[in-house]
Amino acid sequence: MRQKEVQCVVTFQTTTEAMVFEEAAKEAGLSGRIIPLPRAIAAGCGLAWRENPKCRAALEKLLGEHHLEYDRIYELVI
């Protein structure tokens, strides 16, 4: 079993928002991926983006520059 560690998790209100973000993140070179929404949090969509917390500034920059819709950004041990 994989050891749990702190991850940056972006949640979305809709699946469409998650898919649009995934495409933009891949184009921007982020190394994260779409995951099922962790049980510890709630959002309108059952998908979330997991990324290394060291990349949080890059995530926030991408969200702001491209005016991408999202719910919240969490730092969780998952």
PDB file with one MODEL, atoms N, CA, C and O in Angstrom:
MODEL        1
ATOM      1  N   MET A   1       0.841  -1.186   0.000  1.00  0.00           N
ATOM      2  CA  MET A   1       0.000   0.000   0.000  1.00  0.00           C
ATOM      3  C   MET A   1       0.885   1.248   0.000  1.00  0.00           C
ATOM      4  O   MET A   1       1.902   1.304   0.691  1.00  0.00           O
ATOM      5  N   ARG A   2       0.486   2.229  -0.773  1.00  0.00           N
ATOM      6  CA  ARG A   2       1.218   3.476  -0.911  1.00  0.00           C
ATOM      7  C   ARG A   2       1.148   4.273   0.396  1.00  0.00           C
ATOM      8  O   ARG A   2       0.104   4.328   1.046  1.00  0.00           O
ATOM      9  N   GLN A   3       2.265   4.881   0.766  1.00  0.00           N
ATOM     10  CA  GLN A   3       2.305   5.698   1.976  1.00  0.00           C
ATOM     11  C   GLN A   3       1.539   6.999   1.734  1.00  0.00           C
ATOM     12  O   GLN A   3       1.698   7.632   0.691  1.00  0.00           O
ATOM     13  N   LYS A   4       0.707   7.393   2.701  1.00  0.00           N
ATOM     14  CA  LYS A   4      -0.060   8.627   2.571  1.00  0.00           C
ATOM     15  C   LYS A   4       0.851   9.819   2.795  1.00  0.00           C
ATOM     16  O   LYS A   4       1.745   9.787   3.641  1.00  0.00           O
ATOM     17  N   GLU A   5       0.612  10.865   2.030  1.00  0.00           N
ATOM     18  CA  GLU A   5       1.384  12.096   2.169  1.00  0.00           C
ATOM     19  C   GLU A   5       0.502  13.288   1.832  1.00  0.00           C
ATOM     20  O   GLU A   5      -0.578  13.133   1.262  1.00  0.00           O
ATOM     21  N   VAL A   6       0.966  14.466   2.185  1.00  0.00           N
ATOM     22  CA  VAL A   6       0.200  15.684   1.922  1.00  0.00           C
ATOM     23  C   VAL A   6       0.134  15.919   0.414  1.00  0.00           C
ATOM     24  O   VAL A   6       1.144  15.857  -0.288  1.00  0.00           O
ATOM     25  N   GLN A   7      -1.071  16.186  -0.060  1.00  0.00           N
ATOM     26  CA  GLN A   7      -1.306  16.483  -1.471  1.00  0.00           C
ATOM     27  C   GLN A   7      -2.184  17.725  -1.574  1.00  0.00           C
ATOM     28  O   GLN A   7      -2.994  18.001  -0.690  1.00  0.00           O
ATOM     29  N   CYS A   8      -2.018  18.446  -2.634  1.00  0.00           N
ATOM     30  CA  CYS A   8      -2.874  19.583  -2.944  1.00  0.00           C
ATOM     31  C   CYS A   8      -4.044  19.036  -3.764  1.00  0.00           C
ATOM     32  O   CYS A   8      -3.827  18.350  -4.762  1.00  0.00           O
ATOM     33  N   VAL A   9      -5.272  19.329  -3.357  1.00  0.00           N
ATOM     34  CA  VAL A   9      -6.459  18.793  -4.019  1.00  0.00           C
ATOM     35  C   VAL A   9      -7.368  19.957  -4.429  1.00  0.00           C
ATOM     36  O   VAL A   9      -7.778  20.767  -3.597  1.00  0.00           O
ATOM     37  N   VAL A  10      -7.668  20.020  -5.720  1.00  0.00           N
ATOM     38  CA  VAL A  10      -8.573  21.040  -6.253  1.00  0.00           C
ATOM     39  C   VAL A  10      -9.921  20.375  -6.500  1.00  0.00           C
ATOM     40  O   VAL A  10      -9.996  19.354  -7.183  1.00  0.00           O
ATOM     41  N   THR A  11     -10.990  20.954  -5.943  1.00  0.00           N
ATOM     42  CA  THR A  11     -12.331  20.404  -6.149  1.00  0.00           C
ATOM     43  C   THR A  11     -13.113  21.284  -7.123  1.00  0.00           C
ATOM     44  O   THR A  11     -12.791  22.453  -7.337  1.00  0.00           O
ATOM     45  N   PHE A  12     -14.144  20.685  -7.703  1.00  0.00           N
ATOM     46  CA  PHE A  12     -14.937  21.350  -8.735  1.00  0.00           C
ATOM     47  C   PHE A  12     -16.420  21.165  -8.452  1.00  0.00           C
ATOM     48  O   PHE A  12     -16.816  20.235  -7.749  1.00  0.00           O
ATOM     49  N   GLN A  13     -17.235  22.053  -9.003  1.00  0.00           N
ATOM     50  CA  GLN A  13     -18.691  21.934  -8.866  1.00  0.00           C
ATOM     51  C   GLN A  13     -19.286  21.010  -9.921  1.00  0.00           C
ATOM     52  O   GLN A  13     -20.326  20.392  -9.696  1.00  0.00           O
ATOM     53  N   THR A  14     -18.618  20.916 -11.083  1.00  0.00           N
ATOM     54  CA  THR A  14     -19.147  20.077 -12.161  1.00  0.00           C
ATOM     55  C   THR A  14     -18.031  19.246 -12.793  1.00  0.00           C
ATOM     56  O   THR A  14     -16.852  19.584 -12.695  1.00  0.00           O
ATOM     57  N   THR A  15     -18.427  18.165 -13.436  1.00  0.00           N
ATOM     58  CA  THR A  15     -17.474  17.321 -14.154  1.00  0.00           C
ATOM     59  C   THR A  15     -16.848  18.099 -15.306  1.00  0.00           C
ATOM     60  O   THR A  15     -15.669  17.914 -15.609  1.00  0.00           O
ATOM     61  N   THR A  16     -17.617  18.955 -15.941  1.00  0.00           N
ATOM     62  CA  THR A  16     -17.091  19.770 -17.042  1.00  0.00           C
ATOM     63  C   THR A  16     -15.942  20.640 -16.566  1.00  0.00           C
ATOM     64  O   THR A  16     -14.921  20.740 -17.246  1.00  0.00           O
ATOM     65  N   GLU A  17     -16.091  21.275 -15.400  1.00  0.00           N
ATOM     66  CA  GLU A  17     -15.009  22.092 -14.841  1.00  0.00           C
ATOM     67  C   GLU A  17     -13.759  21.251 -14.629  1.00  0.00           C
ATOM     68  O   GLU A  17     -12.651  21.699 -14.924  1.00  0.00           O
ATOM     69  N   ALA A  18     -13.930  20.038 -14.122  1.00  0.00           N
ATOM     70  CA  ALA A  18     -12.791  19.149 -13.873  1.00  0.00           C
ATOM     71  C   ALA A  18     -12.086  18.786 -15.177  1.00  0.00           C
ATOM     72  O   ALA A  18     -10.856  18.771 -15.229  1.00  0.00           O
ATOM     73  N   MET A  19     -12.845  18.495 -16.221  1.00  0.00           N
ATOM     74  CA  MET A  19     -12.259  18.104 -17.505  1.00  0.00           C
ATOM     75  C   MET A  19     -11.531  19.275 -18.171  1.00  0.00           C
ATOM     76  O   MET A  19     -10.456  19.096 -18.745  1.00  0.00           O
ATOM     77  N   VAL A  20     -12.120  20.474 -18.093  1.00  0.00           N
ATOM     78  CA  VAL A  20     -11.476  21.664 -18.655  1.00  0.00           C
ATOM     79  C   VAL A  20     -10.173  21.936 -17.912  1.00  0.00           C
ATOM     80  O   VAL A  20      -9.158  22.256 -18.531  1.00  0.00           O
ATOM     81  N   PHE A  21     -10.200  21.810 -16.579  1.00  0.00           N
ATOM     82  CA  PHE A  21      -8.986  22.030 -15.804  1.00  0.00           C
ATOM     83  C   PHE A  21      -7.929  20.989 -16.149  1.00  0.00           C
ATOM     84  O   PHE A  21      -6.755  21.331 -16.295  1.00  0.00           O
ATOM     85  N   GLU A  22      -8.322  19.729 -16.280  1.00  0.00           N
ATOM     86  CA  GLU A  22      -7.363  18.671 -16.601  1.00  0.00           C
ATOM     87  C   GLU A  22      -6.625  18.983 -17.903  1.00  0.00           C
ATOM     88  O   GLU A  22      -5.405  18.836 -17.976  1.00  0.00           O
ATOM     89  N   GLU A  23      -7.344  19.403 -18.906  1.00  0.00           N
ATOM     90  CA  GLU A  23      -6.725  19.725 -20.193  1.00  0.00           C
ATOM     91  C   GLU A  23      -5.752  20.896 -20.057  1.00  0.00           C
ATOM     92  O   GLU A  23      -4.636  20.842 -20.574  1.00  0.00           O
ATOM     93  N   ALA A  24      -6.175  21.954 -19.363  1.00  0.00           N
ATOM     94  CA  ALA A  24      -5.315  23.124 -19.178  1.00  0.00           C
ATOM     95  C   ALA A  24      -4.077  22.775 -18.358  1.00  0.00           C
ATOM     96  O   ALA A  24      -2.982  23.250 -18.659  1.00  0.00           O
ATOM     97  N   ALA A  25      -4.242  21.952 -17.327  1.00  0.00           N
ATOM     98  CA  ALA A  25      -3.118  21.572 -16.468  1.00  0.00           C
ATOM     99  C   ALA A  25      -2.088  20.755 -17.240  1.00  0.00           C
ATOM    100  O   ALA A  25      -0.884  20.948 -17.069  1.00  0.00           O
ATOM    101  N   LYS A  26      -2.553  19.850 -18.082  1.00  0.00           N
ATOM    102  CA  LYS A  26      -1.626  19.046 -18.882  1.00  0.00           C
ATOM    103  C   LYS A  26      -0.876  19.921 -19.874  1.00  0.00           C
ATOM    104  O   LYS A  26       0.325  19.743 -20.072  1.00  0.00           O
ATOM    105  N   GLU A  27      -1.579  20.874 -20.505  1.00  0.00           N
ATOM    106  CA  GLU A  27      -0.929  21.796 -21.438  1.00  0.00           C
ATOM    107  C   GLU A  27       0.103  22.659 -20.722  1.00  0.00           C
ATOM    108  O   GLU A  27       1.120  23.029 -21.309  1.00  0.00           O
ATOM    109  N   ALA A  28      -0.156  22.984 -19.446  1.00  0.00           N
ATOM    110  CA  ALA A  28       0.763  23.812 -18.661  1.00  0.00           C
ATOM    111  C   ALA A  28       1.928  23.007 -18.086  1.00  0.00           C
ATOM    112  O   ALA A  28       2.850  23.578 -17.504  1.00  0.00           O
ATOM    113  N   GLY A  29       1.888  21.689 -18.248  1.00  0.00           N
ATOM    114  CA  GLY A  29       2.990  20.854 -17.772  1.00  0.00           C
ATOM    115  C   GLY A  29       2.892  20.415 -16.325  1.00  0.00           C
ATOM    116  O   GLY A  29       3.876  19.931 -15.765  1.00  0.00           O
ATOM    117  N   LEU A  30       1.726  20.570 -15.699  1.00  0.00           N
ATOM    118  CA  LEU A  30       1.571  20.085 -14.328  1.00  0.00           C
ATOM    119  C   LEU A  30       1.567  18.560 -14.331  1.00  0.00           C
ATOM    120  O   LEU A  30       1.131  17.935 -15.299  1.00  0.00           O
ATOM    121  N   SER A  31       2.049  17.971 -13.256  1.00  0.00           N
ATOM    122  CA  SER A  31       2.215  16.512 -13.221  1.00  0.00           C
ATOM    123  C   SER A  31       1.106  15.787 -12.460  1.00  0.00           C
ATOM    124  O   SER A  31       1.154  14.564 -12.322  1.00  0.00           O
ATOM    125  N   GLY A  32       0.117  16.514 -11.969  1.00  0.00           N
ATOM    126  CA  GLY A  32      -0.963  15.896 -11.205  1.00  0.00           C
ATOM    127  C   GLY A  32      -1.900  15.098 -12.084  1.00  0.00           C
ATOM    128  O   GLY A  32      -1.648  14.876 -13.268  1.00  0.00           O
ATOM    129  N   ARG A  33      -3.016  14.664 -11.453  1.00  0.00           N
ATOM    130  CA  ARG A  33      -3.994  13.884 -12.211  1.00  0.00           C
ATOM    131  C   ARG A  33      -5.365  13.997 -11.559  1.00  0.00           C
ATOM    132  O   ARG A  33      -5.495  14.411 -10.407  1.00  0.00           O
ATOM    133  N   ILE A  34      -6.384  13.619 -12.326  1.00  0.00           N
ATOM    134  CA  ILE A  34      -7.757  13.571 -11.825  1.00  0.00           C
ATOM    135  C   ILE A  34      -7.894  12.346 -10.921  1.00  0.00           C
ATOM    136  O   ILE A  34      -7.428  11.258 -11.259  1.00  0.00           O
ATOM    137  N   ILE A  35      -8.539  12.539  -9.763  1.00  0.00           N
ATOM    138  CA  ILE A  35      -8.777  11.449  -8.813  1.00  0.00           C
ATOM    139  C   ILE A  35     -10.237  11.494  -8.363  1.00  0.00           C
ATOM    140  O   ILE A  35     -10.901  12.517  -8.525  1.00  0.00           O
ATOM    141  N   PRO A  36     -10.743  10.394  -7.800  1.00  0.00           N
ATOM    142  CA  PRO A  36     -12.069  10.464  -7.168  1.00  0.00           C
ATOM    143  C   PRO A  36     -12.010  11.417  -5.972  1.00  0.00           C
ATOM    144  O   PRO A  36     -10.990  11.491  -5.286  1.00  0.00           O
ATOM    145  N   LEU A  37     -13.076  12.127  -5.729  1.00  0.00           N
ATOM    146  CA  LEU A  37     -13.125  13.071  -4.616  1.00  0.00           C
ATOM    147  C   LEU A  37     -12.864  12.342  -3.303  1.00  0.00           C
ATOM    148  O   LEU A  37     -13.569  11.383  -2.988  1.00  0.00           O
ATOM    149  N   PRO A  38     -11.861  12.776  -2.522  1.00  0.00           N
ATOM    150  CA  PRO A  38     -11.614  12.130  -1.228  1.00  0.00           C
ATOM    151  C   PRO A  38     -12.834  12.249  -0.310  1.00  0.00           C
ATOM    152  O   PRO A  38     -13.537  13.260  -0.334  1.00  0.00           O
ATOM    153  N   ARG A  39     -13.079  11.230   0.485  1.00  0.00           N
ATOM    154  CA  ARG A  39     -14.249  11.207   1.378  1.00  0.00           C
ATOM    155  C   ARG A  39     -14.210  12.300   2.442  1.00  0.00           C
ATOM    156  O   ARG A  39     -15.254  12.687   2.968  1.00  0.00           O
ATOM    157  N   ALA A  40     -13.025  12.796   2.761  1.00  0.00           N
ATOM    158  CA  ALA A  40     -12.884  13.797   3.817  1.00  0.00           C
ATOM    159  C   ALA A  40     -13.453  15.158   3.427  1.00  0.00           C
ATOM    160  O   ALA A  40     -13.636  16.015   4.291  1.00  0.00           O
ATOM    161  N   ILE A  41     -13.735  15.371   2.147  1.00  0.00           N
ATOM    162  CA  ILE A  41     -14.238  16.665   1.691  1.00  0.00           C
ATOM    163  C   ILE A  41     -15.488  16.469   0.833  1.00  0.00           C
ATOM    164  O   ILE A  41     -15.775  15.365   0.372  1.00  0.00           O
ATOM    165  N   ALA A  42     -16.217  17.555   0.630  1.00  0.00           N
ATOM    166  CA  ALA A  42     -17.434  17.505  -0.184  1.00  0.00           C
ATOM    167  C   ALA A  42     -17.350  18.564  -1.277  1.00  0.00           C
ATOM    168  O   ALA A  42     -16.797  19.644  -1.072  1.00  0.00           O
ATOM    169  N   ALA A  43     -17.899  18.240  -2.425  1.00  0.00           N
ATOM    170  CA  ALA A  43     -17.966  19.180  -3.545  1.00  0.00           C
ATOM    171  C   ALA A  43     -19.107  18.743  -4.447  1.00  0.00           C
ATOM    172  O   ALA A  43     -19.657  17.655  -4.277  1.00  0.00           O
ATOM    173  N   GLY A  44     -19.462  19.583  -5.398  1.00  0.00           N
ATOM    174  CA  GLY A  44     -20.549  19.268  -6.301  1.00  0.00           C
ATOM    175  C   GLY A  44     -20.218  18.166  -7.282  1.00  0.00           C
ATOM    176  O   GLY A  44     -21.115  17.515  -7.817  1.00  0.00           O
ATOM    177  N   CYS A  45     -18.937  17.954  -7.522  1.00  0.00           N
ATOM    178  CA  CYS A  45     -18.474  16.969  -8.498  1.00  0.00           C
ATOM    179  C   CYS A  45     -17.706  15.869  -7.772  1.00  0.00           C
ATOM    180  O   CYS A  45     -17.045  16.134  -6.768  1.00  0.00           O
ATOM    181  N   GLY A  46     -17.788  14.659  -8.264  1.00  0.00           N
ATOM    182  CA  GLY A  46     -17.092  13.531  -7.649  1.00  0.00           C
ATOM    183  C   GLY A  46     -15.655  13.377  -8.092  1.00  0.00           C
ATOM    184  O   GLY A  46     -15.005  12.386  -7.759  1.00  0.00           O
ATOM    185  N   LEU A  47     -15.140  14.362  -8.851  1.00  0.00           N
ATOM    186  CA  LEU A  47     -13.754  14.326  -9.310  1.00  0.00           C
ATOM    187  C   LEU A  47     -12.974  15.482  -8.707  1.00  0.00           C
ATOM    188  O   LEU A  47     -13.541  16.526  -8.386  1.00  0.00           O
ATOM    189  N   ALA A  48     -11.674  15.290  -8.556  1.00  0.00           N
ATOM    190  CA  ALA A  48     -10.789  16.331  -8.043  1.00  0.00           C
ATOM    191  C   ALA A  48      -9.445  16.195  -8.749  1.00  0.00           C
ATOM    192  O   ALA A  48      -9.163  15.172  -9.373  1.00  0.00           O
ATOM    193  N   TRP A  49      -8.625  17.228  -8.646  1.00  0.00           N
ATOM    194  CA  TRP A  49      -7.272  17.208  -9.210  1.00  0.00           C
ATOM    195  C   TRP A  49      -6.287  17.092  -8.059  1.00  0.00           C
ATOM    196  O   TRP A  49      -6.331  17.888  -7.121  1.00  0.00           O
ATOM    197  N   ARG A  50      -5.391  16.099  -8.122  1.00  0.00           N
ATOM    198  CA  ARG A  50      -4.362  15.918  -7.096  1.00  0.00           C
ATOM    199  C   ARG A  50      -3.033  16.386  -7.657  1.00  0.00           C
ATOM    200  O   ARG A  50      -2.657  16.040  -8.777  1.00  0.00           O
ATOM    201  N   GLU A  51      -2.321  17.189  -6.852  1.00  0.00           N
ATOM    202  CA  GLU A  51      -1.031  17.738  -7.279  1.00  0.00           C
ATOM    203  C   GLU A  51      -0.104  17.823  -6.073  1.00  0.00           C
ATOM    204  O   GLU A  51      -0.555  17.920  -4.931  1.00  0.00           O
ATOM    205  N   ASN A  52       1.180  17.786  -6.340  1.00  0.00           N
ATOM    206  CA  ASN A  52       2.186  17.976  -5.297  1.00  0.00           C
ATOM    207  C   ASN A  52       1.981  19.364  -4.683  1.00  0.00           C
ATOM    208  O   ASN A  52       1.824  20.338  -5.420  1.00  0.00           O
ATOM    209  N   PRO A  53       1.979  19.476  -3.353  1.00  0.00           N
ATOM    210  CA  PRO A  53       1.753  20.787  -2.732  1.00  0.00           C
ATOM    211  C   PRO A  53       2.815  21.826  -3.097  1.00  0.00           C
ATOM    212  O   PRO A  53       2.567  23.025  -2.978  1.00  0.00           O
ATOM    213  N   LYS A  54       3.977  21.386  -3.535  1.00  0.00           N
ATOM    214  CA  LYS A  54       5.015  22.327  -3.973  1.00  0.00           C
ATOM    215  C   LYS A  54       4.574  23.087  -5.221  1.00  0.00           C
ATOM    216  O   LYS A  54       5.137  24.133  -5.544  1.00  0.00           O
ATOM    217  N   CYS A  55       3.577  22.569  -5.916  1.00  0.00           N
ATOM    218  CA  CYS A  55       3.081  23.183  -7.153  1.00  0.00           C
ATOM    219  C   CYS A  55       1.831  24.028  -6.927  1.00  0.00           C
ATOM    220  O   CYS A  55       1.177  24.430  -7.890  1.00  0.00           O
ATOM    221  N   ARG A  56       1.494  24.300  -5.678  1.00  0.00           N
ATOM    222  CA  ARG A  56       0.256  25.051  -5.399  1.00  0.00           C
ATOM    223  C   ARG A  56       0.260  26.423  -6.072  1.00  0.00           C
ATOM    224  O   ARG A  56      -0.764  26.844  -6.611  1.00  0.00           O
ATOM    225  N   ALA A  57       1.378  27.117  -6.050  1.00  0.00           N
ATOM    226  CA  ALA A  57       1.440  28.437  -6.693  1.00  0.00           C
ATOM    227  C   ALA A  57       1.168  28.322  -8.188  1.00  0.00           C
ATOM    228  O   ALA A  57       0.479  29.168  -8.758  1.00  0.00           O
ATOM    229  N   ALA A  58       1.699  27.288  -8.824  1.00  0.00           N
ATOM    230  CA  ALA A  58       1.458  27.076 -10.258  1.00  0.00           C
ATOM    231  C   ALA A  58      -0.016  26.773 -10.512  1.00  0.00           C
ATOM    232  O   ALA A  58      -0.581  27.227 -11.507  1.00  0.00           O
ATOM    233  N   LEU A  59      -0.642  26.005  -9.613  1.00  0.00           N
ATOM    234  CA  LEU A  59      -2.078  25.719  -9.730  1.00  0.00           C
ATOM    235  C   LEU A  59      -2.888  27.009  -9.666  1.00  0.00           C
ATOM    236  O   LEU A  59      -3.749  27.257 -10.510  1.00  0.00           O
ATOM    237  N   GLU A  60      -2.606  27.822  -8.663  1.00  0.00           N
ATOM    238  CA  GLU A  60      -3.348  29.064  -8.475  1.00  0.00           C
ATOM    239  C   GLU A  60      -3.137  30.009  -9.652  1.00  0.00           C
ATOM    240  O   GLU A  60      -4.067  30.690 -10.083  1.00  0.00           O
ATOM    241  N   LYS A  61      -1.915  30.049 -10.168  1.00  0.00           N
ATOM    242  CA  LYS A  61      -1.615  30.892 -11.326  1.00  0.00           C
ATOM    243  C   LYS A  61      -2.415  30.426 -12.541  1.00  0.00           C
ATOM    244  O   LYS A  61      -3.008  31.243 -13.246  1.00  0.00           O
ATOM    245  N   LEU A  62      -2.432  29.121 -12.786  1.00  0.00           N
ATOM    246  CA  LEU A  62      -3.178  28.558 -13.913  1.00  0.00           C
ATOM    247  C   LEU A  62      -4.668  28.876 -13.788  1.00  0.00           C
ATOM    248  O   LEU A  62      -5.297  29.300 -14.757  1.00  0.00           O
ATOM    249  N   LEU A  63      -5.226  28.676 -12.607  1.00  0.00           N
ATOM    250  CA  LEU A  63      -6.646  28.952 -12.380  1.00  0.00           C
ATOM    251  C   LEU A  63      -6.972  30.422 -12.644  1.00  0.00           C
ATOM    252  O   LEU A  63      -7.992  30.738 -13.256  1.00  0.00           O
ATOM    253  N   GLY A  64      -6.107  31.311 -12.180  1.00  0.00           N
ATOM    254  CA  GLY A  64      -6.342  32.743 -12.349  1.00  0.00           C
ATOM    255  C   GLY A  64      -6.144  33.226 -13.770  1.00  0.00           C
ATOM    256  O   GLY A  64      -6.975  33.966 -14.296  1.00  0.00           O
ATOM    257  N   GLU A  65      -5.057  32.816 -14.394  1.00  0.00           N
ATOM    258  CA  GLU A  65      -4.745  33.291 -15.745  1.00  0.00           C
ATOM    259  C   GLU A  65      -5.760  32.819 -16.777  1.00  0.00           C
ATOM    260  O   GLU A  65      -6.069  33.546 -17.721  1.00  0.00           O
ATOM    261  N   HIS A  66      -6.277  31.614 -16.604  1.00  0.00           N
ATOM    262  CA  HIS A  66      -7.213  31.054 -17.579  1.00  0.00           C
ATOM    263  C   HIS A  66      -8.673  31.192 -17.139  1.00  0.00           C
ATOM    264  O   HIS A  66      -9.582  30.711 -17.815  1.00  0.00           O
ATOM    265  N   HIS A  67      -8.885  31.856 -15.996  1.00  0.00           N
ATOM    266  CA  HIS A  67     -10.241  32.058 -15.461  1.00  0.00           C
ATOM    267  C   HIS A  67     -11.011  30.740 -15.391  1.00  0.00           C
ATOM    268  O   HIS A  67     -12.178  30.662 -15.776  1.00  0.00           O
ATOM    269  N   LEU A  68     -10.332  29.707 -14.891  1.00  0.00           N
ATOM    270  CA  LEU A  68     -10.932  28.381 -14.778  1.00  0.00           C
ATOM    271  C   LEU A  68     -11.798  28.307 -13.528  1.00  0.00           C
ATOM    272  O   LEU A  68     -11.430  28.827 -12.475  1.00  0.00           O
ATOM    273  N   GLU A  69     -12.938  27.666 -13.651  1.00  0.00           N
ATOM    274  CA  GLU A  69     -13.866  27.508 -12.534  1.00  0.00           C
ATOM    275  C   GLU A  69     -13.431  26.336 -11.654  1.00  0.00           C
ATOM    276  O   GLU A  69     -13.034  25.284 -12.156  1.00  0.00           O
ATOM    277  N   TYR A  70     -13.511  26.530 -10.344  1.00  0.00           N
ATOM    278  CA  TYR A  70     -13.216  25.465  -9.388  1.00  0.00           C
ATOM    279  C   TYR A  70     -13.942  25.778  -8.095  1.00  0.00           C
ATOM    280  O   TYR A  70     -14.464  26.878  -7.913  1.00  0.00           O
ATOM    281  N   ASP A  71     -13.971  24.801  -7.195  1.00  0.00           N
ATOM    282  CA  ASP A  71     -14.655  24.984  -5.921  1.00  0.00           C
ATOM    283  C   ASP A  71     -13.674  25.499  -4.865  1.00  0.00           C
ATOM    284  O   ASP A  71     -13.772  26.645  -4.427  1.00  0.00           O
ATOM    285  N   ARG A  72     -12.723  24.640  -4.457  1.00  0.00           N
ATOM    286  CA  ARG A  72     -11.736  25.008  -3.431  1.00  0.00           C
ATOM    287  C   ARG A  72     -10.430  24.281  -3.676  1.00  0.00           C
ATOM    288  O   ARG A  72     -10.366  23.327  -4.451  1.00  0.00           O
ATOM    289  N   ILE A  73      -9.382  24.753  -2.997  1.00  0.00           N
ATOM    290  CA  ILE A  73      -8.091  24.068  -2.998  1.00  0.00           C
ATOM    291  C   ILE A  73      -7.813  23.652  -1.559  1.00  0.00           C
ATOM    292  O   ILE A  73      -7.841  24.477  -0.646  1.00  0.00           O
ATOM    293  N   TYR A  74      -7.548  22.372  -1.370  1.00  0.00           N
ATOM    294  CA  TYR A  74      -7.261  21.811  -0.045  1.00  0.00           C
ATOM    295  C   TYR A  74      -5.843  21.260  -0.031  1.00  0.00           C
ATOM    296  O   TYR A  74      -5.280  20.950  -1.081  1.00  0.00           O
ATOM    297  N   GLU A  75      -5.274  21.141   1.154  1.00  0.00           N
ATOM    298  CA  GLU A  75      -4.063  20.355   1.357  1.00  0.00           C
ATOM    299  C   GLU A  75      -4.445  19.251   2.331  1.00  0.00           C
ATOM    300  O   GLU A  75      -4.758  19.510   3.493  1.00  0.00           O
ATOM    301  N   LEU A  76      -4.416  18.011   1.839  1.00  0.00           N
ATOM    302  CA  LEU A  76      -4.872  16.848   2.601  1.00  0.00           C
ATOM    303  C   LEU A  76      -3.821  15.759   2.609  1.00  0.00           C
ATOM    304  O   LEU A  76      -3.002  15.663   1.695  1.00  0.00           O
ATOM    305  N   VAL A  77      -3.847  14.936   3.649  1.00  0.00           N
ATOM    306  CA  VAL A  77      -3.025  13.725   3.675  1.00  0.00           C
ATOM    307  C   VAL A  77      -3.859  12.628   3.028  1.00  0.00           C
ATOM    308  O   VAL A  77      -4.859  12.176   3.584  1.00  0.00           O
ATOM    309  N   ILE A  78      -3.430  12.211   1.844  1.00  0.00           N
ATOM    310  CA  ILE A  78      -4.145  11.139   1.127  1.00  0.00           C
ATOM    311  C   ILE A  78      -3.147  10.172   0.518  1.00  0.00           C
ATOM    312  O   ILE A  78      -3.543   9.201  -0.126  1.00  0.00           O
TER     313      ILE A  78
ENDMDL
END
